[in-house]
Amino acid sequence: MGRRSWVGAGLGAALVGAVGVGLLVAPAGAAAAPPLPPVSPEDLVSSVMTARPGAFAGEVDVDNALGLPAVPGVPQLANGTSTIRVWSGGEGRGRVAIPSGDSERTLVSDGTTRWSYDSRDRTATRAPAGGGRGGPPGDAGAQDPTAAATQAVATLRQSSTVTVDGTAEVAGRAAYQLVLTPLPTERTLLREVRVAVDAETRQPLELTVLAQGSGEPALQVGFSQITYGPQDPALFTFTPPPGTTVRGAPGPDGQHRDGQRPGGDGQRPTRVGDGWDTVLIGRAPQPQQGQQRPDGAPDLSTLGTPVSGPWGAGRVITTAVATVIVTDDGRIAAGAVPQQVLTEALAR
């Protein structure tokens, strides 16, 4: 089986990180703009970066029109709509339930240990928690508007024109509309990023990303419901169900802590550039000997267009807000940038 058959499992994560804004959102309704005291862009950005969200529970709607192939276990990356449930207990404690067909992926952190459980194949991965801001655990951050929007502001503010464009109501909460527009020197496919910021807690509630030349959001994620207040402590503990295969997260050498090799090379993607021009370069996960390609995993050798250059050869896949190059030697380069920016990054 060719290596490209396996790159789909890593494509979503690489693309989400390279775009710099996780899964993205548009306004959920047409409610009247609530009256709020004026706030400067600088003060609003500062309050977002220093806010410490307390405990809350909510539902997050995902509406995706990117045109990416379906990735097993992460249906939110393919076109369509879905709902994710999110709980936060503060102090690094969080829980996220991500539906995937007739199964569910569950991410749990008690502030010390992080778990990822897939009910489809009854596997669980355990790793030390990584000191967050009190939001959802681990890789759930890309699918939580609070974490995704905060990441967007932190990544893009230095290379953007930042403005406040009125107010909105999101999930029943009054919010300011923070807008980040790329500076003319930035080479990006994106036109702007909008963040709806809770006027009281300064927690991002919603994120909107617009591509160049389009008036419609390319990808949407935002709270449809949110309730602040203490949550049941039992939500933030996890005990593997009987019959679960438990693994440790991969260490720096690519080995799981239980001694098994993961599907990939165990290395984090390399970041090239910054701001809107950011490109992430990683490697496709590799199957263990005797493994079969997961059901529904895309064979990227049939997708995109052949491309080559000083960096090698592969295929290029384009969407409204991102470009991805999958090389014949198993590298994945992704970013919210034109193809030329990716080829330059691969050639370094």
C-alpha positions as CSV (number, residue, x, y, z in Angstrom):
1,M,0.0,0.0,0.0
2,G,1.4,3.4,-1.0
3,R,2.5,6.0,1.6
4,R,0.0,8.6,0.3
5,S,-2.9,6.4,1.3
6,W,-2.0,7.3,4.9
7,V,-1.5,11.0,4.7
8,G,-5.1,11.8,5.3
9,A,-4.8,11.0,9.0
10,G,-2.3,13.8,9.4
11,L,-3.7,16.3,6.8
12,G,-6.4,17.7,9.0
13,A,-4.1,18.4,11.9
14,A,-1.5,20.0,9.7
15,L,-4.0,22.2,7.9
16,V,-5.7,23.3,11.1
17,G,-2.4,24.3,12.6
18,A,-1.0,26.0,9.5
19,V,-4.1,28.1,9.0
20,G,-3.4,29.3,12.5
21,V,-7.1,29.6,13.5
22,G,-8.2,26.1,14.2
23,L,-11.8,25.4,13.0
24,L,-13.5,28.7,12.1
25,V,-16.8,30.4,12.5
26,A,-19.5,32.7,11.2
27,P,-22.2,34.5,13.0
28,A,-24.9,32.1,14.1
29,G,-27.9,34.4,13.8
30,A,-29.3,37.8,12.9
31,A,-30.1,39.1,16.4
32,A,-30.0,42.9,16.9
33,A,-26.5,44.3,17.9
34,P,-26.5,44.9,21.6
35,P,-25.4,48.3,22.9
36,L,-22.0,48.2,24.6
37,P,-19.5,50.7,25.8
38,P,-16.8,51.6,23.2
39,V,-13.5,49.7,23.4
40,S,-10.3,50.3,21.5
41,P,-8.8,47.4,19.4
42,E,-5.7,47.4,21.5
43,D,-7.7,47.1,24.8
44,L,-9.9,44.3,23.3
45,V,-6.9,42.3,22.1
46,S,-5.1,42.7,25.4
47,S,-8.2,41.6,27.3
48,V,-8.6,38.5,25.1
49,M,-4.9,37.5,25.7
50,T,-5.1,37.9,29.4
51,A,-8.5,36.5,30.1
52,R,-8.7,33.4,32.2
53,P,-12.0,31.7,31.3
54,G,-13.7,30.0,34.3
55,A,-15.8,26.9,34.3
56,F,-18.4,26.6,31.6
57,A,-20.4,24.1,29.5
58,G,-21.5,24.6,25.9
59,E,-22.4,23.2,22.5
60,V,-20.3,24.2,19.5
61,D,-21.7,24.2,15.9
62,V,-19.3,23.4,13.1
63,D,-20.2,24.3,9.5
64,N,-17.5,23.4,7.1
65,A,-17.4,24.3,3.4
66,L,-13.6,23.8,2.7
67,G,-13.9,20.8,0.4
68,L,-11.3,18.7,2.2
69,P,-11.6,14.9,1.9
70,A,-13.1,13.0,4.8
71,V,-10.6,12.0,7.5
72,P,-11.6,9.0,9.7
73,G,-12.3,10.1,13.3
74,V,-12.5,13.8,12.4
75,P,-15.6,14.3,10.3
76,Q,-15.6,18.0,11.2
77,L,-12.8,18.4,8.6
78,A,-15.0,17.4,5.7
79,N,-17.9,19.4,4.3
80,G,-21.0,19.5,6.4
81,T,-22.3,20.5,9.8
82,S,-21.9,18.9,13.2
83,T,-22.2,19.7,16.9
84,I,-19.4,19.2,19.5
85,R,-20.0,19.3,23.3
86,V,-17.5,21.2,25.5
87,W,-17.0,21.4,29.2
88,S,-14.3,23.3,31.1
89,G,-13.6,23.2,34.8
90,G,-10.8,25.8,34.8
91,E,-7.2,25.1,35.9
92,G,-6.5,22.9,32.9
93,R,-9.5,20.6,33.4
94,G,-11.7,20.0,30.3
95,R,-13.8,17.5,28.4
96,V,-14.8,17.5,24.7
97,A,-17.1,15.0,23.0
98,I,-16.6,14.8,19.2
99,P,-19.2,12.8,17.2
100,S,-17.9,10.6,14.4
101,G,-20.7,8.7,12.7
102,D,-22.0,6.1,15.1
103,S,-19.0,6.5,17.4
104,E,-17.5,9.3,19.5
105,R,-14.1,10.6,20.3
106,T,-13.7,11.8,23.9
107,L,-10.9,14.1,25.1
108,V,-10.5,14.6,28.9
109,S,-8.0,16.4,31.1
110,D,-7.9,16.6,34.9
111,G,-5.1,19.2,34.8
112,T,-2.4,16.5,35.2
113,T,-3.2,13.7,32.7
114,R,-4.8,14.0,29.3
115,W,-6.8,11.2,27.7
116,S,-8.0,10.7,24.2
117,Y,-10.6,7.8,23.7
118,D,-12.0,6.5,20.5
119,S,-15.2,4.4,21.0
120,R,-14.9,3.1,17.4
121,D,-11.9,0.9,18.0
122,R,-11.9,1.2,21.8
123,T,-8.4,2.7,22.1
124,A,-7.2,5.3,24.5
125,T,-4.1,7.4,24.6
126,R,-2.7,8.8,27.8
127,A,-0.3,11.7,28.1
128,P,0.8,14.4,30.6
129,A,-1.5,17.5,30.5
130,G,0.2,20.5,28.9
131,G,-0.6,23.5,31.0
132,G,-3.3,25.4,29.1
133,R,-5.6,28.3,29.9
134,G,-8.3,26.2,31.5
135,G,-10.0,25.3,28.2
136,P,-10.5,21.9,26.6
137,P,-7.7,19.4,26.6
138,G,-5.0,18.7,24.1
139,D,-5.9,18.7,20.4
140,A,-9.5,19.7,21.3
141,G,-8.4,23.3,21.2
142,A,-8.7,23.3,17.4
143,Q,-12.4,22.6,17.7
144,D,-13.2,25.0,20.6
145,P,-13.9,28.6,19.6
146,T,-12.3,30.0,22.8
147,A,-9.0,28.2,22.2
148,A,-9.1,28.6,18.4
149,A,-9.9,32.3,18.5
150,T,-7.3,33.0,21.2
151,Q,-4.7,31.2,19.0
152,A,-5.7,33.3,16.0
153,V,-5.3,36.6,17.8
154,A,-1.9,35.6,19.3
155,T,-0.7,34.4,15.9
156,L,-2.0,37.1,13.6
157,R,-2.2,40.4,15.6
158,Q,1.4,41.5,14.8
159,S,0.9,41.1,11.0
160,S,-2.7,42.5,10.9
161,T,-4.7,45.7,10.9
162,V,-6.9,45.3,14.0
163,T,-10.3,47.0,14.3
164,V,-13.5,46.7,16.3
165,D,-16.5,46.4,14.0
166,G,-19.6,46.8,16.2
167,T,-21.3,44.3,18.4
168,A,-23.2,41.0,18.1
169,E,-25.1,38.5,20.1
170,V,-23.6,35.0,20.3
171,A,-25.2,32.1,22.2
172,G,-27.3,34.7,24.1
173,R,-24.2,36.7,25.1
174,A,-23.4,40.3,24.2
175,A,-20.1,40.4,22.3
176,Y,-17.7,42.8,20.5
177,Q,-16.6,42.0,17.0
178,L,-12.8,42.0,16.7
179,V,-11.5,42.0,13.1
180,L,-8.0,41.1,12.0
181,T,-7.1,42.0,8.4
182,P,-3.7,40.9,6.9
183,L,-1.2,43.7,6.1
184,P,-0.5,44.2,2.4
185,T,2.9,42.5,2.8
186,E,1.3,39.2,3.9
187,R,0.9,36.4,1.2
188,T,-2.3,34.7,2.2
189,L,-5.5,33.3,0.8
190,L,-7.5,34.8,3.7
191,R,-9.3,38.2,3.6
192,E,-10.0,38.6,7.3
193,V,-10.7,36.9,10.6
194,R,-13.5,38.0,12.9
195,V,-13.6,37.1,16.6
196,A,-16.8,37.6,18.7
197,V,-15.6,38.4,22.2
198,D,-17.8,38.0,25.2
199,A,-18.2,41.6,26.5
200,E,-18.2,40.4,30.2
201,T,-15.8,37.6,30.4
202,R,-13.6,38.6,27.3
203,Q,-13.8,34.9,26.3
204,P,-13.9,34.4,22.5
205,L,-17.2,32.8,21.6
206,E,-17.1,32.7,17.8
207,L,-14.6,32.9,14.9
208,T,-15.3,33.9,11.3
209,V,-12.8,33.4,8.5
210,L,-13.3,34.9,5.0
211,A,-11.3,34.0,2.0
212,Q,-10.1,36.4,-0.7
213,G,-12.8,37.1,-3.3
214,S,-15.7,35.6,-1.3
215,G,-18.4,37.1,0.9
216,E,-19.3,33.8,2.5
217,P,-17.3,32.2,5.4
218,A,-15.2,29.2,4.3
219,L,-15.4,27.4,7.6
220,Q,-17.6,28.0,10.6
221,V,-17.4,27.2,14.3
222,G,-19.0,28.9,17.3
223,F,-20.9,28.4,20.5
224,S,-24.6,27.9,20.0
225,Q,-25.1,27.5,23.7
226,I,-22.9,28.3,26.7
227,T,-23.5,28.3,30.4
228,Y,-20.9,29.7,32.9
229,G,-20.5,28.1,36.3
230,P,-19.1,25.1,38.2
231,Q,-19.2,21.7,36.5
232,D,-19.4,18.2,37.9
233,P,-15.8,17.2,38.8
234,A,-16.5,13.7,37.5
235,L,-16.5,15.1,34.0
236,F,-12.8,15.7,34.2
237,T,-11.8,12.2,35.2
238,F,-11.5,9.2,32.8
239,T,-11.4,5.5,33.4
240,P,-10.8,3.4,30.3
241,P,-13.8,1.1,29.7
242,P,-13.2,-2.7,30.0
243,G,-11.5,-4.0,26.9
244,T,-9.8,-0.7,26.0
245,T,-6.3,-0.8,24.5
246,V,-4.4,1.9,26.4
247,R,-1.2,3.5,24.9
248,G,1.1,6.2,26.0
249,A,1.7,9.3,23.9
250,P,4.8,9.3,21.7
251,G,8.0,10.7,23.2
252,P,10.7,12.7,21.4
253,D,12.2,9.6,19.9
254,G,8.9,8.6,18.2
255,Q,8.3,5.7,20.6
256,H,5.1,5.4,22.6
257,R,5.7,5.3,26.4
258,D,4.5,1.7,26.3
259,G,7.3,0.9,23.8
260,Q,5.1,0.8,20.6
261,R,5.8,3.0,17.7
262,P,3.0,5.4,16.7
263,G,1.7,5.6,13.1
264,G,3.9,8.6,12.4
265,D,7.4,9.6,13.1
266,G,6.6,11.1,16.5
267,Q,7.9,14.5,15.6
268,R,6.1,17.8,15.7
269,P,5.5,19.7,12.4
270,T,8.2,22.3,11.5
271,R,6.9,25.9,11.3
272,V,8.2,28.1,8.5
273,G,7.3,31.8,8.5
274,D,5.0,33.6,10.8
275,G,1.6,35.3,10.9
276,W,-0.6,34.9,7.9
277,D,2.3,33.4,5.9
278,T,2.8,30.5,8.3
279,V,3.5,27.1,6.7
280,L,3.6,23.8,8.7
281,I,5.7,20.9,7.3
282,G,5.2,17.5,8.9
283,R,5.2,13.8,7.9
284,A,2.4,11.5,7.2
285,P,1.6,8.9,9.8
286,Q,2.9,5.5,8.8
287,P,1.0,2.2,9.4
288,Q,2.6,-0.4,11.6
289,Q,3.6,-3.6,9.8
290,G,0.5,-5.5,8.7
291,Q,-1.9,-2.6,9.3
292,Q,-4.6,-1.9,6.7
293,R,-5.6,1.6,5.7
294,P,-8.6,2.7,7.9
295,D,-12.0,2.5,6.3
296,G,-12.8,5.7,4.6
297,A,-9.3,7.1,4.7
298,P,-8.7,9.1,1.5
299,D,-6.1,7.9,-1.0
300,L,-4.4,11.2,-1.8
301,S,-2.6,9.8,-4.8
302,T,-5.9,10.3,-6.6
303,L,-6.5,13.8,-5.3
304,G,-5.1,17.1,-6.4
305,T,-2.7,17.9,-9.2
306,P,0.8,16.6,-9.8
307,V,3.5,19.2,-8.9
308,S,7.3,19.1,-8.8
309,G,10.2,21.4,-8.0
310,P,13.7,21.6,-6.4
311,W,12.1,20.1,-3.2
312,G,10.9,16.9,-5.1
313,A,7.5,15.8,-6.5
314,G,4.1,15.2,-5.1
315,R,0.5,16.5,-5.4
316,V,-1.0,19.9,-4.6
317,I,-4.5,20.2,-3.1
318,T,-6.2,23.6,-2.9
319,T,-9.3,24.8,-1.0
320,A,-10.8,28.3,-0.5
321,V,-8.5,29.1,2.4
322,A,-5.6,26.7,2.3
323,T,-3.1,24.9,0.1
324,V,-1.6,21.5,0.9
325,I,1.3,19.8,-0.9
326,V,1.8,16.0,-0.2
327,T,5.3,15.0,-1.4
328,D,6.2,11.5,-2.7
329,D,8.6,11.1,0.2
330,G,5.8,11.5,2.8
331,R,6.0,15.2,3.8
332,I,2.9,17.3,4.2
333,A,3.2,21.1,3.8
334,A,0.1,23.2,4.6
335,G,-0.9,26.8,5.0
336,A,-3.4,29.5,4.3
337,V,-1.1,30.6,1.5
338,P,-0.7,30.4,-2.3
339,Q,1.2,27.4,-3.7
340,Q,4.4,29.3,-4.3
341,V,4.7,30.0,-0.5
342,L,4.5,26.2,0.1
343,T,7.1,25.3,-2.5
344,E,9.5,28.0,-1.1
345,A,9.1,26.5,2.4
346,L,9.7,22.9,1.2
347,A,12.8,24.0,-0.7
348,R,14.5,25.5,2.5
